[in-house]
Amino acid sequence: MNARRHPDWIKARIPAGAAAGQTSAVLRHLRLATVCEEAQCPNRGECFGEGTATFMILGRVCTRRCRFCAVRQGQPLAPDRDEPQRLAQAARAMALRHVVITSVTRDDLADGGALHFRRCAEAVKQVLPDSTVEVLVPDFGGRAESLDEVLAAPIDVFNHNVETVPRLYPSVRPEADFERSLALLETAHCKRPDLAVKSGLMLGLGETDVEIADVLARLHHAGCSIVTLGQYLQPTRAQLPVARYVSPEEFDHWAAVGSAMGIPQILSGPMVRSSYHAGKCLIP
């Protein structure tokens, strides 16, 4: 983690206990990656200790160079055709009631990995038909057919993070586009109104209050029923430094602002991440 001292409200739990060990053992045995480990999420100790994890499919190498993310960047390997079945086995072994599936960005693939997402969701539903499935997808380069592939899958939550405010995209997400991400969310809501559409952003990268409020309003207009807000933390010295630490009171303020706009579910706090307690945030 960043050598800069965190404020007292930034606290991460170290993985411990039988459940954490069992979770790690299942993942190792089935050769599965998690965003918890690859992105060095500060909540991985808590989540592993509760017997949960966010599966990261399509390899451990990302084709993009987002400056906030610790996932390795470069040329990835071909997709593993057996991965959907192994992921489903892990979900069953962990007795997951809510399964979250994300991926690295695969701009090298014609469909961006959309079919692989669908196969993973289908495999999970085959072995855990009563579970809910959440996909946290990349933007697929704006390909409509890739989005349609994912929306044809047996999913319950469609998640795509805008991550930050539009002005900061060139420095934070240089190969992404805010309007493209917003369009992805709005199209998903229009085509599958039965889904919970979800997005999230990090605070502490240099955004202003006016910009935060604008993004919340635009996410609401795009049809997002779940929004997460959390503190950006520099994973290693290779990523962007923290511009400022946002207090818990400010996070409470933004939760109230979003709720007043009409966003049904907002999970807002310094340690909140997109998949943190994801199953508890589903709309009844």
C-alpha positions in Angstrom: 0.0 0.0 0.0 0.9 3.7 -0.3 3.5 4.7 2.3 1.6 7.9 3.0 -0.2 7.6 6.4 -3.9 6.9 6.1 -6.4 8.6 8.4 -7.8 6.6 11.3 -11.0 5.8 9.5 -9.1 3.8 6.8 -8.8 0.4 8.2 -8.3 -3.0 6.4 -8.6 -6.4 8.0 -5.9 -9.0 7.6 -7.2 -12.4 6.3 -7.6 -14.7 9.2 -9.7 -17.6 10.4 -10.9 -20.9 9.0 -13.3 -19.3 6.5 -10.5 -17.1 4.9 -8.3 -20.2 4.6 -11.0 -22.2 3.0 -11.8 -19.5 0.5 -8.2 -19.3 -0.5 -7.9 -23.0 -0.8 -10.9 -23.3 -3.1 -9.6 -20.6 -5.3 -6.1 -22.1 -5.5 -7.5 -25.6 -6.1 -9.7 -24.4 -9.0 -7.1 -22.0 -10.4 -9.3 -19.0 -10.2 -8.4 -15.3 -10.0 -10.1 -12.7 -7.9 -10.2 -9.0 -8.2 -9.8 -9.0 -4.4 -6.2 -10.2 -4.8 -5.2 -8.9 -8.2 -6.3 -5.4 -7.5 -5.1 -5.5 -3.9 -8.5 -4.6 -2.5 -8.3 -3.5 1.1 -11.4 -5.4 2.0 -10.2 -8.8 0.9 -9.4 -9.9 4.4 -13.0 -9.2 5.5 -14.6 -10.8 2.4 -12.4 -13.9 2.5 -13.1 -14.2 6.2 -16.9 -14.2 5.4 -16.4 -16.8 2.7 -16.9 -14.6 -0.3 -14.9 -13.3 -3.2 -15.3 -11.5 -6.5 -14.2 -13.8 -9.4 -12.1 -12.2 -12.1 -12.3 -14.1 -15.4 -10.4 -13.9 -18.7 -7.0 -14.0 -17.1 -4.9 -11.8 -14.8 -3.5 -9.4 -17.5 -5.5 -6.3 -18.7 -5.1 -4.7 -22.1 -5.7 -1.2 -20.7 -3.5 1.1 -18.6 -5.9 2.7 -16.1 -3.7 4.6 -13.6 -5.6 3.7 -10.5 -5.5 -0.1 -10.9 -2.9 -2.6 -9.7 -4.0 -5.4 -12.1 -1.1 -6.4 -14.4 -1.1 -4.8 -17.8 0.1 -6.2 -21.1 -0.8 -9.0 -23.6 -3.1 -11.6 -22.0 -3.4 -15.3 -22.9 -6.4 -16.8 -24.8 -9.5 -17.3 -22.7 -9.7 -20.5 -20.7 -12.7 -22.5 -22.0 -12.9 -24.5 -18.8 -13.0 -21.4 -16.6 -16.9 -21.2 -16.4 -17.2 -24.7 -15.0 -14.4 -24.2 -12.5 -16.0 -20.9 -11.4 -19.4 -22.6 -10.9 -17.7 -25.3 -8.9 -16.1 -22.7 -6.6 -19.4 -20.9 -6.2 -21.1 -24.1 -5.1 -18.2 -25.1 -2.8 -18.4 -21.7 -1.2 -22.2 -21.9 -1.0 -22.5 -18.4 -2.5 -26.0 -16.9 -2.5 -24.8 -13.9 -4.6 -22.0 -14.5 -7.2 -20.1 -11.5 -8.5 -18.1 -12.0 -11.8 -15.8 -9.3 -13.2 -12.9 -9.4 -15.6 -9.9 -7.6 -16.9 -10.5 -5.6 -20.0 -9.9 -7.6 -23.2 -9.7 -5.2 -26.1 -7.7 -8.0 -27.9 -10.9 -10.1 -28.3 -13.5 -9.4 -31.0 -16.3 -9.4 -28.5 -14.3 -8.1 -25.5 -15.0 -11.3 -23.6 -18.8 -11.0 -23.6 -19.5 -14.6 -24.6 -17.2 -15.8 -21.8 -19.2 -13.7 -19.3 -22.4 -15.3 -20.6 -21.0 -18.8 -20.2 -19.8 -18.1 -16.7 -23.3 -16.8 -15.7 -24.9 -19.8 -17.3 -22.6 -22.3 -15.5 -23.3 -20.7 -12.1 -27.1 -20.8 -12.6 -26.9 -24.5 -13.6 -25.4 -25.5 -10.3 -26.9 -22.7 -8.1 -30.3 -21.9 -9.7 -31.4 -20.0 -6.7 -28.4 -17.7 -6.5 -28.3 -14.2 -7.9 -25.5 -13.4 -10.4 -23.9 -10.0 -10.8 -21.6 -9.1 -13.6 -19.2 -6.2 -13.4 -18.2 -5.7 -17.0 -15.8 -3.5 -19.0 -17.1 -1.1 -21.6 -16.5 -3.6 -24.5 -15.3 -0.7 -26.6 -18.9 0.4 -27.0 -19.8 -2.7 -29.1 -23.6 -3.1 -29.0 -23.5 -6.8 -29.9 -21.2 -7.5 -26.9 -23.6 -5.8 -24.5 -26.5 -7.8 -26.0 -24.5 -11.0 -25.4 -24.1 -10.2 -21.7 -27.8 -9.1 -21.4 -28.9 -12.5 -22.8 -27.2 -14.2 -19.9 -29.1 -15.3 -16.7 -28.0 -12.3 -14.6 -29.6 -10.3 -11.9 -27.3 -7.3 -11.6 -25.6 -5.5 -14.4 -22.6 -3.5 -13.1 -20.2 -1.2 -14.9 -18.2 1.4 -13.0 -17.7 4.9 -14.3 -14.9 5.2 -11.6 -14.4 8.9 -11.7 -15.7 12.2 -13.1 -15.4 13.0 -16.8 -12.7 15.7 -16.4 -10.3 13.2 -14.8 -10.7 10.5 -17.4 -7.5 11.5 -19.4 -5.4 11.1 -16.3 -7.2 8.2 -14.6 -8.7 6.2 -17.4 -7.0 7.3 -20.6 -8.3 4.6 -22.8 -11.9 4.8 -21.6 -14.7 7.3 -22.2 -17.2 8.6 -19.7 -20.0 9.0 -22.2 -19.4 5.5 -23.6 -19.7 4.1 -20.1 -22.8 6.0 -19.3 -24.4 4.9 -22.6 -23.6 1.3 -21.7 -25.5 1.6 -18.4 -28.5 3.4 -20.0 -28.8 0.9 -22.8 -28.6 -2.0 -20.3 -31.4 -0.4 -18.3 -33.6 0.1 -21.4 -33.1 -3.4 -22.8 -33.4 -5.2 -19.5 -35.5 -3.1 -17.1 -35.9 -6.2 -14.9 -32.2 -5.9 -13.9 -30.7 -3.9 -11.1 -28.2 -1.6 -13.0 -25.3 -0.6 -10.9 -22.3 1.7 -11.1 -19.7 3.3 -8.8 -17.0 5.9 -8.5 -14.0 6.5 -6.4 -13.5 9.8 -4.5 -10.2 11.4 -3.6 -8.7 11.7 -7.1 -9.2 15.5 -7.4 -12.9 15.7 -8.3 -15.0 18.7 -7.1 -18.3 18.6 -5.3 -20.1 20.0 -8.4 -18.6 17.1 -10.5 -19.7 14.4 -7.9 -23.2 15.7 -7.9 -23.4 15.9 -11.7 -22.2 12.2 -12.0 -24.8 11.0 -9.4 -27.5 12.8 -11.3 -26.4 11.4 -14.6 -26.2 7.9 -13.2 -29.7 8.2 -11.8 -30.9 9.4 -15.2 -29.2 6.5 -16.9 -31.3 4.1 -14.8 -28.9 3.0 -12.1 -30.7 1.7 -9.1 -27.5 0.9 -7.1 -24.5 3.3 -6.8 -21.3 2.8 -4.7 -18.9 5.5 -3.6 -15.6 4.7 -1.9 -12.2 6.3 -1.1 -9.5 5.8 -3.7 -6.4 4.3 -2.2 -3.1 4.0 -4.1 -2.4 0.3 -4.4 1.3 0.7 -5.1 3.7 3.5 -5.9 3.1 2.8 -9.6 -0.5 4.2 -9.5 -1.8 7.7 -9.0 -1.3 9.2 -5.5 -4.3 10.0 -3.4 -5.3 13.7 -3.9 -7.2 13.8 -0.6 -8.9 11.6 1.9 -12.7 12.1 2.1 -14.2 12.0 5.6 -16.9 9.5 6.6 -19.2 12.5 7.1 -18.7 13.6 3.5 -19.5 10.1 2.3 -22.7 10.2 4.4 -23.5 13.6 2.7 -23.2 12.1 -0.8 -25.4 9.2 0.2 -28.1 11.6 1.2 -27.6 13.7 -2.0 -28.0 10.6 -4.1 -31.0 9.4 -2.2 -32.7 12.8 -2.6 -32.2 12.5 -6.3 -34.1 9.2 -6.3 -31.3 6.6 -6.5 -32.8 3.7 -4.6 -29.7 2.1 -3.1 -26.4 3.9 -2.3 -23.5 2.3 -0.5 -21.2 5.1 0.5 -18.1 5.1 2.7 -14.3 5.2 2.8 -13.9 1.4 2.6 -16.8 0.8 0.1 -15.9 -0.9 -3.1 -18.1 -2.0 -6.1 -18.4 -5.6 -4.9 -18.3 -4.9 -1.2 -21.4 -6.6 0.4 -22.8 -6.7 -3.0 -25.5 -9.2 -2.2 -26.9 -7.1 0.6 -27.4 -4.2 -1.8 -29.9 -5.9 -4.1 -33.3 -4.2 -4.6 -36.1 -6.3 -3.0 
